[in-house]
Structure formats: structure tokens, C-alpha cells
Amino acid sequence: MKNISFKDFQLEESIERALDSMGYKQPTEVQQKAIPLLLSNKDVIVKASTGSGKTAAYGIPLCEHIDWLENKPQAIVLTPTRELAAQVKEDLINIGRLKRIKAAAVYGKQPFAKQKLELSQKCHIVVGTPGRVLDHIQKGTLSIEKIRYAVIDEADEMLNMGFIDQVGEIMDALPKQRVTMLFSATFSDDIKQLGETFLDSPESIDIEDTPLAKPRIVHEGYLTEEEQKLTLLRDVTTVEGADSCMIFCRTQEQVDRLFEKLAEWDYSCGKIHGGMYQEDRFDVMNQFKRGEFRYLAATDVAARGIDIEEISHVINYDFPHEKEAYVHRAGRTGRAGKMGKAISFITPHERDLLAETQEYAGVSVLIKKAPEKEEVEAARDSFERNMFETEWKKDKGAELNHDIMKLFFNGGKKKKLRAVDFVGTIAKLDGVNAEDIGIITIEDQASFVEILNGKGPYVLQAMKKTTVKGKRLKVYEAFDR
């Protein structure tokens, strides 16, 4: 991997500043290979595992190419799950925040009307699950005439979850003159066929040295009977003393049972699975990211959108029956140059599956004996002492957002207010210009305006004494809803 920086890509100054604030120093291998091609408007098909930096690999070129003056969507990103869609939207907004790029996430189990309203305003990038994106296209609530870029993220999961037909309908509906990008953790024959179908003479990028095969992830396994798993889990977690650990189960019911047992043991824990309300799942994800608890019991699908650099351990409480799932699970640890450990519980009938998975993932799982009683007891005091010591984790966009204040105004479309009305008013304040105004969102009864460059407190006070389009509005600092 070459020793280059993001400055070598000659990006817009606003994007360079955003990346620097987010702590992006040196591009990862997939970023070094993909970004120049995408900046040159080449179709690409990329094999890159979870944790390789693939979101930024396509997100940076997307934000660079966006024409801010164009109000209609110019890019679509398709993801297999709602959680991943929400995470990708957040990443794109952070990368493009100083360029004032607006991204919307659309997915099921969220009000269609609310999404329709958001899509009717200025929106540069749409991120979503195939079903809901297709729904918006068919109903005419998502304009696709200006789409110049399309991303199929985690294409292998799209296949596994049966979404490829919907993806095909979306691709067929989009303008033919576009750049298409396909990202997958695996390169099966089906994935290659997708590339031939949806992409035009694509460049192929294969990050062969996957995060799983690198020394920073240790792969260990324990042979156990099903009924012995709980005892083994308690002993292993005590000895390991994980800072942040995901425990994967095969079913929602198993996640619920395991969470109850972890709580009974007084573990600092949470759970996430597809049977939970969407808002509850987002809350749990954000709490885990912030380090509010150490152990997260999860199913594969529900955990797809969790992007955390500091996960120290992954435990396969139920060994995955799909080899690709092992790659995705284990790839959640050992990220951003940190060490990690993937631990698997293997029942007798799963030994052949273990051998197949090791060959597929290119890793060697060290089979260990269960911890001895003396070893567990020796580790218990330290384990219990550290359990509830909270180490708050820094969000990628925390530094970037430090100088940004979002303002709430109690007027929107119903009062015939437009984004240009707020820009015209705020830019007339002494010491403020259009470059200090970020993303503006107009709703029916309210409007939200981001003020950049640390000028938020001043604008907040000034707008309390200023009218917008002749209307006196209440204005407050807004917080994420």
C-alpha cells in the first residue's frame, strides 16, 4: 500500500477539511485503489470486507462530483438493511457537510409521507433499501432523471436476502448514462454476473489481504455442547475482559434469551434484532457506539449498520451456517489498525462447517480448551471492576460538528418559507456570508438551518431580532431528533 494522503486526490477544499476533522489521515487500500477510478467516472466492482473503509471509498468521490446547485438527486446508494442505510447517510453527510450536501435515507417501517416531503426538497444523494427506493420511484416521489451515480453496497447480502430482482428494476429505471459501483465482501459467480449485468466495462478491485487474514484479528474456537454454551460464555467473557463485544446469535428468540441472561449476570449489555421497533434499534446502536454498554447481543441482519472502530471482541455464540456471515461478523473487530479477537462456539455437528469456513475465509481458528476454574476466578475481580467503567467513544463527526450549530425556526412550508429566504436573511447579518450557512431543511411547520464556522451562537441571537420574509419566527438551538 502506497504512503499517500487524501490531499493527493486533489479534492475540493471543503471535503479535505471535513475529512481532516473526521480524523481521516491516510487512505485505506480500497480507498487508494477505488477513489482515483471513481473520480475519473469509471464503473467499478470491488471486493472489500467490512471495516476496509469502503463507504468512504465511494462516498468521497460522490461528494466530490455532486453539483450543489442541482436540487434533484444525483446519486443513489442501495443497501441491504435499514441500519446500514442510516449509517451510510450519516457518513455521507459528514464527508459532504462543509460542501452543504444533503442526503436522505429511505427505508421501510418509516412514514412514507415524511420521506416524500424530504425527497421533494433539495436532495443530492438518496440512500435506501431496494424495496422502499423502488416504491418511491414507481410512485413518482423520487426523481431519477438527474441520477449520474449508482452504488450497490454489500451486494452479497443483497443476494442472500433476495433483493436482487428489486435492484435490477431500479437499475433498469435509472438513466443509462451513469457511473455504477458494486461493492461486495465476496466475489462469487453470482456477484460477477451482477457486475456484468449492471456495470459497463467495470474496473475490478480485489482487496485480497482481507481484514480477517491480517495478524490484527485472532481467531479462536471452543468445542462445546449446546447446553454448555451459557457456562462457557460466562467463563470466556470473564477471562477475556472485553472492552466492547458483539455476541452473535442465529435467531431473535436466542438474542432475547441471551440478553436476559446477561442482564441477570449484571453485565453492561444491550440487544438488537429485527423484531424490535426501528427507533429502538437506532437508539441501541448509538448507545453501543458511545460506549454506554460493553456487550451487545445481536442477529446478523440487525447489526449490519453498526460501524464502530473500537469493538475488541466478536463472539459467535451460534456459529454461522453461511460462510459469508463469518466474514462479516469477524470483520467487525480489528478495525482501524486495532487488535481484535473473533471467538466461536462450535458444537459437534458444526465441525465440518468450521473447516469449510476456515478455507473460505482464509483463516485458521485455534481450538482452545475451556478456561479452568482457577483462571476464571483469578480474572473475576478485574472483570467486575471494569464492567461499568464507561469509556465514551468519539463519534467520527464529533470534531467536524463542533463548530456547527443547528437552528430551529417555527415556520416552514405552511408559511411559504423557502431555503433561499433563510439564506438571504442570514447572509445579510454582519460578519456572516453564504459560506457560513450549511444544510437547510424545510418542513411543513418548521425549518432547520445549520450555521458553520462557529458563528451559530451569534446568528441565534441575531435572528431573535430579525424577520424572515417579513415574518417574526421563534428560533432555538435544535438538537438531533
C-alpha positions in Angstrom: 0.0 0.0 0.0 1.4 3.4 -1.0 2.1 6.1 1.6 -0.2 8.8 0.3 -2.7 11.2 1.8 -6.1 12.4 0.9 -4.6 15.6 -0.4 -3.1 13.6 -3.3 -6.6 13.1 -4.7 -6.9 16.9 -5.2 -10.3 17.1 -3.7 -12.3 20.2 -3.1 -11.1 22.2 -0.1 -14.4 21.7 1.8 -14.1 18.0 1.5 -10.5 17.9 2.5 -11.3 19.9 5.6 -14.2 17.6 6.5 -12.0 14.5 6.1 -9.3 16.1 8.3 -11.9 17.0 11.0 -13.1 13.4 10.9 -9.7 12.0 11.5 -9.1 10.6 8.1 -5.3 10.7 7.6 -4.1 8.0 5.2 -6.4 6.3 2.7 -7.0 2.6 3.2 -6.1 0.1 0.4 -9.6 0.1 -1.1 -9.7 3.9 -0.9 -6.4 4.2 -2.7 -7.5 1.9 -5.5 -11.1 2.9 -5.9 -11.2 6.7 -5.4 -9.0 7.6 -8.4 -11.1 5.4 -10.7 -14.4 6.8 -9.4 -13.1 10.4 -9.6 -12.5 9.5 -13.3 -16.1 8.3 -13.7 -15.1 4.6 -14.2 -17.5 1.8 -13.3 -16.0 -0.4 -10.6 -16.7 -3.7 -9.0 -14.9 -4.0 -5.6 -14.3 -6.9 -3.3 -13.7 -5.4 0.1 -14.6 -6.7 3.5 -16.4 -4.9 6.4 -14.1 -2.5 8.1 -12.0 -1.8 4.9 -13.2 1.8 4.5 -15.4 1.1 1.5 -18.1 3.6 2.4 -15.6 6.5 2.2 -14.2 4.8 -1.0 -17.4 5.6 -2.8 -18.6 8.4 -0.5 -15.7 10.7 -1.2 -16.0 10.6 -5.0 -19.8 11.0 -4.8 -19.5 14.1 -2.6 -16.7 15.5 -4.9 -18.9 15.0 -8.0 -22.1 16.4 -6.6 -23.3 19.7 -8.2 -24.6 21.6 -5.2 -26.8 23.9 -7.3 -28.8 20.9 -8.7 -31.8 20.3 -6.5 -32.7 16.8 -7.7 -30.9 13.6 -6.6 -27.7 12.9 -8.5 -26.7 9.7 -6.7 -28.4 6.6 -5.3 -26.9 4.2 -2.8 -28.6 0.8 -2.3 -28.0 -1.1 1.0 -29.5 -4.4 2.2 -30.7 -3.1 5.6 -32.2 0.0 7.2 -29.4 0.2 9.7 -26.7 0.3 7.1 -28.7 2.9 5.1 -28.9 5.2 8.1 -25.1 4.7 8.8 -24.2 5.4 5.2 -26.3 8.6 5.1 -24.6 9.8 8.3 -21.2 9.1 6.8 -22.0 10.9 3.5 -23.4 13.9 5.4 -20.2 14.1 7.4 -18.0 13.9 4.3 -20.0 16.5 2.4 -21.1 18.7 5.3 -18.9 21.6 4.5 -20.0 21.4 0.9 -23.6 21.5 2.3 -24.5 18.2 0.6 -27.9 16.9 1.6 -28.5 13.1 1.8 -31.8 11.4 2.6 -32.3 7.8 3.8 -35.4 5.9 2.8 -36.4 2.5 4.0 -39.4 0.5 5.3 -41.1 0.9 8.7 -40.8 4.7 8.4 -43.6 7.0 7.3 -43.7 7.2 3.5 -45.2 10.7 3.7 -42.2 12.0 5.7 -39.8 10.6 3.2 -41.9 12.0 0.3 -41.6 15.5 1.9 -37.8 15.2 2.3 -37.4 14.0 -1.3 -39.4 16.9 -2.6 -36.8 19.4 -1.4 -33.2 19.8 -2.4 -31.6 16.4 -2.1 -28.3 15.4 -3.6 -27.9 11.7 -2.6 -30.6 9.1 -1.7 -29.6 6.1 0.4 -32.1 3.3 0.9 -33.1 -0.3 0.9 -34.2 -1.6 -2.6 -37.9 -2.1 -1.7 -38.5 1.4 -0.5 -36.4 3.1 -3.1 -38.3 1.2 -5.8 -41.6 2.2 -4.2 -40.7 5.8 -4.4 -39.6 5.5 -8.0 -42.8 3.8 -9.0 -44.9 6.3 -7.2 -43.0 9.2 -8.7 -41.9 10.6 -5.4 -38.2 10.1 -6.1 -36.9 11.9 -9.2 -34.3 9.9 -11.0 -33.8 12.0 -14.2 -30.6 13.6 -12.8 -29.1 10.4 -11.3 -25.5 10.1 -12.6 -24.1 7.7 -9.9 -25.4 4.4 -8.5 -23.9 2.3 -5.7 -24.8 -1.3 -4.9 -23.4 -1.8 -1.4 -22.9 -5.2 0.2 -24.1 -6.9 -3.0 -23.5 -10.3 -1.5 -26.1 -9.5 1.2 -28.5 -8.3 -1.4 -28.3 -11.8 -3.0 -28.6 -13.6 0.3 -31.7 -11.6 1.3 -33.4 -11.9 -2.1 -33.3 -8.3 -3.1 -31.5 -8.6 -6.5 -34.7 -8.6 -8.5 -35.7 -5.2 -7.0 -32.1 -3.9 -7.5 -32.5 -4.9 -11.2 -35.7 -3.0 -11.5 -34.1 0.1 -10.0 -31.0 -0.2 -12.3 -33.3 -0.6 -15.4 -35.2 2.6 -14.4 -32.1 4.8 -13.9 -30.6 6.8 -16.7 -28.3 4.7 -18.8 -25.6 7.4 -18.8 -24.3 6.9 -15.3 -21.4 5.6 -13.2 -22.2 2.3 -11.3 -20.3 0.9 -8.4 -20.7 -2.5 -6.9 -19.2 -3.4 -3.5 -19.2 -6.9 -2.0 -17.3 -8.8 0.7 -17.1 -11.8 -1.6 -16.6 -12.5 -5.3 -18.9 -15.4 -6.1 -20.0 -16.3 -9.6 -23.4 -14.6 -8.9 -21.7 -11.4 -7.9 -19.6 -11.4 -11.1 -22.8 -12.0 -13.0 -24.3 -8.9 -11.3 -21.3 -6.9 -12.4 -21.7 -8.0 -16.0 -25.4 -7.2 -15.9 -25.4 -3.8 -14.2 -22.0 -2.3 -15.0 -20.3 -1.0 -18.1 -16.8 -2.4 -18.7 -16.0 -2.1 -15.0 -12.6 -2.0 -13.4 -12.2 -4.8 -10.9 -10.6 -4.3 -7.5 -9.9 -7.3 -5.3 -8.6 -6.5 -1.8 -7.1 -9.9 -1.4 -5.5 -9.4 2.0 -8.8 -9.1 3.9 -9.0 -7.9 7.4 -9.8 -11.4 8.6 -6.4 -12.8 7.4 -4.3 -10.0 8.9 -2.5 -10.6 12.1 -4.6 -8.0 14.0 -7.5 -10.4 14.3 -7.0 -13.5 16.4 -9.4 -16.4 15.6 -10.2 -18.8 18.4 -12.8 -21.5 18.9 -14.2 -23.7 21.7 -15.8 -27.1 21.1 -18.9 -27.3 23.2 -22.3 -28.9 23.5 -25.3 -26.7 23.1 -26.4 -26.9 26.7 -22.9 -25.8 27.9 -22.8 -22.6 25.9 -24.0 -20.3 28.7 -21.5 -21.5 31.2 -18.7 -21.3 28.6 -19.8 -17.7 27.6 -19.7 -16.5 31.2 -16.2 -18.0 31.7 -14.8 -16.8 28.4 -16.1 -13.3 28.8 -14.7 -13.1 32.4 -11.2 -14.2 31.3 -11.2 -12.0 28.1 -12.5 -8.8 29.8 -13.6 -7.3 26.6 -13.8 -3.5 26.2 -16.6 -3.8 23.6 -18.0 -7.1 22.4 -20.7 -8.2 20.0 -22.3 -11.6 20.6 -24.0 -13.1 17.6 -27.0 -15.4 17.8 -28.9 -17.1 15.0 -32.4 -16.1 16.0 -34.3 -13.2 17.6 -35.5 -15.5 20.3 -32.0 -16.5 21.1 -30.9 -12.9 21.3 -33.8 -12.2 23.8 -32.9 -15.2 26.0 -29.2 -14.3 26.0 -29.8 -10.7 26.8 -32.0 -11.7 29.8 -29.2 -14.0 31.0 -26.5 -11.2 30.5 -28.7 -8.8 32.5 -29.2 -11.4 35.2 -25.4 -11.7 35.4 -25.2 -7.9 35.9 -23.4 -7.4 32.6 -23.4 -4.0 31.0 -25.4 -5.1 27.9 -27.9 -4.4 25.1 -29.6 -6.3 22.4 -30.6 -5.7 18.8 -32.7 -7.7 16.3 -35.2 -7.3 13.6 -38.2 -7.8 15.9 -37.5 -4.5 17.7 -39.0 -1.2 16.7 -36.8 0.7 14.3 -36.3 3.7 16.7 -35.3 1.3 19.5 -32.7 -0.3 17.2 -31.2 3.0 16.3 -31.1 4.0 20.0 -29.3 0.8 20.9 -26.8 1.2 18.0 -26.0 4.8 19.1 -25.6 3.8 22.8 -23.2 1.0 21.8 -21.2 3.3 19.6 -20.9 5.8 22.5 -19.7 3.0 24.8 -22.7 3.1 27.2 -22.6 -0.6 27.5 -20.0 -3.3 26.7 -21.9 -6.4 25.4 -24.3 -6.4 22.5 -26.3 -9.5 21.7 -27.3 -9.3 18.0 -28.6 -11.1 14.9 -26.7 -10.7 11.7 -29.2 -8.6 9.8 -30.0 -6.2 12.6 -26.3 -5.5 13.2 -25.4 -4.7 9.6 -25.3 -1.0 10.1 -23.1 -0.8 13.1 -19.9 0.9 12.2 -17.6 1.0 15.3 -13.9 1.0 15.2 -13.3 0.0 18.8 -15.0 -3.4 19.0 -12.4 -5.6 20.7 -14.2 -8.9 20.6 -16.8 -10.8 18.4 -18.3 -13.9 19.8 -20.1 -16.4 17.6 -22.4 -17.8 20.3 -24.2 -19.6 17.4 -21.7 -20.5 14.7 -22.9 -19.0 11.3 -24.3 -21.5 8.8 -23.4 -19.2 5.9 -19.6 -18.8 5.4 -20.1 -15.2 4.3 -21.6 -14.4 7.6 -18.4 -15.4 9.4 -16.5 -12.9 7.2 -19.0 -10.1 8.1 -19.1 -10.9 11.8 -15.4 -11.3 12.3 -14.7 -8.2 10.2 -16.3 -6.0 12.9 -13.3 -6.3 15.1 -9.6 -5.5 14.4 -10.6 -2.2 12.6 -8.6 1.0 12.1 -5.4 -0.8 12.9 -6.5 -2.1 16.3 -6.2 -5.6 17.5 -9.3 -7.8 17.7 -10.4 -11.3 18.5 -13.1 -13.5 16.9 -14.3 -16.3 19.2 -16.6 -19.1 18.0 -18.6 -21.7 19.9 -18.7 -24.9 17.8 -21.0 -27.8 18.5 -20.0 -31.3 17.3 -22.2 -31.2 14.2 -20.6 -27.9 13.2 -17.1 -29.2 12.8 -17.3 -29.7 9.1 -18.8 -26.3 8.7 -15.9 -24.8 10.7 -13.4 -26.4 8.3 -15.2 -25.1 5.2 -15.4 -21.6 6.8 -11.7 -21.5 7.5 -10.9 -22.5 3.9 -13.4 -19.9 2.6 -12.2 -17.0 4.8 -8.5 -17.9 4.6 -8.1 -18.0 8.3 -7.0 -20.6 10.9 -9.2 -20.9 14.0 -7.2 -22.0 17.0 -9.3 -24.5 19.1 -8.8 -23.9 22.8 -9.8 -25.7 26.0 -12.5 -24.0 28.1 -11.0 -21.8 30.8 -10.1 -23.6 34.0 -11.9 -22.6 37.2 -8.8 -21.1 38.7 -8.2 -18.9 35.6 -11.8 -17.6 35.8 -11.6 -16.8 39.5 -8.3 -15.0 39.0 -9.8 -12.8 36.4 -13.1 -12.1 38.1 -12.2 -9.1 40.3 -10.7 -7.2 37.4 -13.6 -8.1 35.2 -16.3 -7.0 37.6 -14.4 -3.8 38.5 -14.1 -2.8 34.8 -17.7 -3.8 33.8 -19.3 -0.4 34.4 -16.4 1.9 33.8 -17.7 3.8 30.8 -15.2 5.0 28.2 -17.1 7.3 26.0 -16.3 6.8 22.3 -15.7 9.7 20.0 -18.1 9.9 17.0 -16.4 10.3 13.6 -18.2 13.6 13.1 -17.7 15.0 16.6 -14.8 17.3 15.7 -16.5 18.3 12.4 -19.7 19.2 14.2 -18.0 21.1 16.9 -18.2 24.4 15.0 -21.7 23.7 13.6 -24.9 24.8 15.3 -28.3 23.7 14.0 -31.1 26.3 14.5 -34.8 25.6 14.7 -37.4 28.1 13.3 -41.1 27.6 14.0 -42.1 28.2 10.4 -41.9 26.2 7.2 -43.8 25.4 4.0 -47.2 26.3 5.5 -45.8 29.9 6.0 -44.5 29.8 2.4 -40.9 29.9 3.5 -38.1 28.6 1.3 -34.4 27.8 1.8 -33.5 30.9 -0.2 -35.4 33.1 2.3 -33.3 31.9 5.2 -30.0 32.3 3.2 -30.9 35.8 2.1 -31.8 36.9 5.6 -28.9 35.2 7.5 -26.2 36.2 4.9 -27.1 39.9 5.5 -26.1 39.7 9.1 -22.8 41.5 9.9 -19.9 39.1 9.6 -21.9 36.3 8.1 -22.0 35.1 4.4 -23.4 32.3 2.4 -20.3 30.1 3.2 -21.3 30.1 6.9 -24.7 28.5 6.1 -24.9 24.8 5.9 -27.7 22.3 5.2 -31.3 23.8 5.3 -34.3 21.6 5.8 -37.8 23.0 5.3 -40.7 21.0 6.8 -44.4 21.9 6.9 -44.4 23.6 10.3 -40.6 24.1 11.0 -37.3 24.8 9.4 -33.8 23.8 10.4 -30.6 25.7 9.4 -27.0 24.7 10.1 -24.7 27.5 10.8 -21.0 26.8 10.2 -17.6 28.1 11.3 -18.5 28.7 15.0 -21.0 31.5 14.1 -24.1 29.7 15.4 -24.4 31.5 18.8 -24.1 34.9 17.1 -26.7 34.0 14.4 -29.0 32.6 17.0 -29.1 35.8 19.0 -29.3 38.0 15.9 -32.2 36.0 14.4 -34.3 36.5 17.5 -34.5 40.2 16.5 -34.8 39.6 12.7 -37.7 38.7 10.5 -37.6 36.1 7.7 -39.7 37.2 4.6 -41.4 39.7 6.9 -42.3 37.0 9.4 -41.2 37.0 13.1 -40.2 33.5 13.9 -39.2 31.8 17.1 -35.7 30.4 16.9 -33.9 28.0 19.2 -30.8 25.8 19.0 -32.0 22.4 17.6 -30.8 19.1 18.8 -30.9 15.8 16.9 -34.4 14.4 17.0 
